[in-house]
C-alpha cells in the first residue's frame, strides 16, 4: 500500500462528479481497512483486500468563489480554506476529548441541526435537517404575530423566567408544539442513521445555551424505534470548549465562533 495508490483512488472518486457548477470542499481519508481490519497507517503493508473510506463534500462554485473573493479583499488573506461544520466538529471533538469509541455529535445551530455518528472512533455517517434555534423563534413570531426581534427578546425573558404565569403558559404551549416538530425530524434522522446497530451511549450536544440546552433532555424522555433510550446526553458548554484554547476567565463566544475555533484547531495539524 503506497501514498500514490491512495491519491489515485481519491482522484478517481473526485472524477465521478459531473456537475460543473460544484466545487470540491473536502476530500479526506476517514478509514483504511486492510483484510477486514481498520488500520491507522496502511502504508508499506501488503494486503489482498483494501477498503478506503473517504469524506467528500462539494458546494456551489459561485458561492465559494464569492466568499473567497470577499475574504481576500477585506481580510487580506492570501489563501482561503473551506471545511464543513460536520467534519470539523467530528475531528475537533475526537481530538479534544480523545474519543476512540462510538459517539454521537449533535450541532444545534441557528438554521440547521447537524448529526454526526462515529463508530469505533471513525466518522460513520452525517445527516442534517433544516431546523435550528431560529425555527423556534419564528414559531413564536408566527403564533403571536410579532416581529422576529420581539420574539427573540420574548424567548430571552422566557429563559430567564421573567414572564408572568399566564404569559409563560402561552409560550409553553407554542414551544411544546415546536419541540414536537423538531423531535419528529430528529427521530427520523436517527432512525435512518442507526442501521444494524443501536445509537451510541455517548452523546455530545452543542447548543447556544438557555432553553436549547434542555432540548435533548426532552428527546431523551422518548423512545425511538430500534434506538432504546438516550441515557448519557452531555451538553457541551462554551467555557469547557473555550478553555482548551484560551485561558482568559469568563470568556464566552457565540456558537458559530466555537465552530471557527474548532476549524483553527483542526487546521493546526490535528489528525483524526
NORWO-V929578 format. One record per helix or strand of 3 or more residues. SS is the DSSP state (H for helix, E for strand). FROM is the first residue (numbers start at 1). TO is the last residue. If there is no record, write none. Layout:
ss=SS from=FROM to=TO
ss=SS from=FROM to=TO
This chain:
ss=H from=3 to=14
ss=E from=22 to=34
ss=E from=37 to=39
ss=E from=50 to=60
ss=H from=61 to=74
ss=H from=85 to=96
ss=E from=103 to=108
ss=E from=113 to=119
ss=E from=122 to=129
ss=H from=133 to=144
ss=H from=148 to=159
ss=H from=165 to=194
ss=E from=203 to=206
ss=H from=210 to=220
ss=E from=233 to=235
ss=H from=238 to=242
ss=H from=255 to=267
